[in-house]
Amino acid sequence: MSYKSILVHLDTSVRARPRLEIALQLAHRFHAHLTGLFSTYVPPRHEFFVMAGTAEYYVEHERQRHEKAGSLERLFHAELARAKVEGQWIAIDGYANDVVPPYARLADLIVLGQTDPTDPEAFIAEQFVEHVVLSAGRPVLLVPSAGSVAPPSRHVLVAWDGSREATRAIHDALPFLAHAAKVSLLTVHSRTDQPPRDRIAGADIALTMARHGVKVDVRELSVEADTPVGDALLSQASNLECDLIVMGAYAHSRLHEVILGGATRAMLQSMTVPVLFSH
């Protein structure tokens, strides 16, 4: 199993170029076709024609957006040639939460950037990352918004709780797991937990992974009842010097709002290494 098509979301934010570099290296590693999908925040047109004088602002915003898109497109094609990777550039208009998922569904792997509240250009749409994770039906590799990040290759931490989402994440991440030097599978539970009778033990899923050629170090971590699972995962990833976390994304949509599970929310906000989410 391998990723044969990778899609990377690009915008005008500071972290767009480092995100592209990671996607290029992954495309080269997996011999995959790389799609650069350019989508930024687009102000609602009707709101700018209600007040006098705002129409000019909208026109100028559009001009700058297309100018930046052209510059990034030229960089994208130059980097494809440098990395010897096949790919294509797609620039789309419209509200990102509506127009990005249909393209994302065509890829084996999606590369997105963590929301960066310090960079106004990083705002794409309300809960953009969450909407893509929930609606694409494909694994999402989320790249941290801070620090220098290299493509995962050394030590992968798999969060395991026996759920459908965790099972999906493991199988979606098999290309990463097969390339990793080490894989640790971690179950976090409170001392007061009563595990469900139908929960699949870590050793059992590790045997399934071994049939794919992935050797797994099975671990269990007991925490206090009030310790958030997300914090425990981040702490273990740091202690074990992991460069990728694989986990199921727990959330559901209610109208236009995404309701996240606690561990998923913590990871989206505080991640320090790339995280592969699967829903």
Secondary structure, 3 states (H helix, E strand, C coil): CCCCEEEEEECCCCCHHHHHHHHHHHHHHHCCEEEEEECCCCCCHHHHCCCCCHHHHHHHHHHHHHHHHHHHHHHHHHHHHHHCCCEEEEECCCCHHHHHHHHHCCCCEEEEECCCCCCHHHCCCCCHHHHHHHHCCCCEEEECCCCCCCCCCCEEEEECCCCHHHHHHHHHCHHHHHHCCEEEEEEEEECCCCCCCCCCCHHHHHHHHHCCCCCEEEEEEEECCCCCHHHHHHHHHHHCCCCEEEEECCEEEECCEEEECHHHHHHHHHCCCCEEEEC
